[in-house]
């Protein structure tokens, strides 16, 4: 029998407990291993979670689980990067295997955690840290281990995908949809980590570490959120044949890795553009297998709990077979980071200028773009208000970020341009 202790009995902790108890027989029949939920620690042990637990299962003291010699696996589901880090390190030093869903902790302190796990010859499982119920960690670490990973990108935050989907379908403003998402429980009271792309950046750092064999952190990820996106830009994207998504993108280009999270226009015909609502999807491109797509629920008690239990089962197999060692996500032989600077990233671009409706304005703007080696695919101008500012939309061919930055700096200073230009990166078609 493998005994498990859960520290943190919130949404994911409840889902994990429900699966361990409800599917204990199924897991034993499939694996031959009996996994027993022995103890649960949480500050609140009186609230009804809808699960019947044996007397004595609940405690307020996490130390009781860490110091229990009969518990082999600790599941850390506290969240955050302070107390959770302390608890995880204590468990590892006590010789416990650890499973976590804590992407922020791994993206910030992953090196220390895996180093501690190696030292004490225990395993860290973190499938639930990225994309909830989608087994994307196992895909990159095991299923595609024979491939050189060319790219990993996708929608890995359900809150922002829900907001952008509603804005697209209902032509609604960002703040209006955000409030609705909060009422429905899809967005936190403080939604900053989601809507500013920080949650996606944490997850991308973990995926990139697995895919490219270097220890990446959130500091390595260029990050933009969606709070500034307007229905006008979503509508122009539709007219150009694109949909707007918050993408997390990791690519290897010329031996260097680019890591970026930002709103992105994706061709409407692409499968990932059809992923709506709170769902996640991740594309992994390998040199041998080509493009593969993984789709499912990226959050929630049961989908994320499913990923947690998957890690518990994997560790239980290691224990039963007499194997140990830290997660393959950090083998101790990581390569030095070779990041591609954001200014060197190449992409297509969407610009929306607020330009005065005067003769020669378009030629002035296109002249500056040409000066910076940026060529135009198409132009849309809506409305005619001679002498007043009107939207002028430009879709470009592939261009370098630093050239775009220089061109927009110059264009935004023009007396015929009112306000800051909207700039959205575009993936697809030329970049296939």
Beta strands, then each sheet from edge to edge (+ up, - down):
strand 1: 2-7
strand 2: 35-41
strand 3: 58-59
strand 4: 73-76
strand 5: 97-100
strand 6: 124-125
strand 7: 149-155
strand 8: 222-223
strand 9: 242-253
strand 10: 256-267
strand 11: 279-286
strand 12: 290-297
strand 13: 346-356
strand 14: 376-381
strand 15: 389-396
strand 16: 399-400
strand 17: 422-427
sheet 1: 3+ 2+ 1+ 4+ 5+ 6+
sheet 2: 8+ 10+ 9- 7+ 11- 12+
sheet 3: 8+ 10+ 17+ 13- 15+ 14-
sheet 4: 8+ 10+ 17+ 13- 16+
end
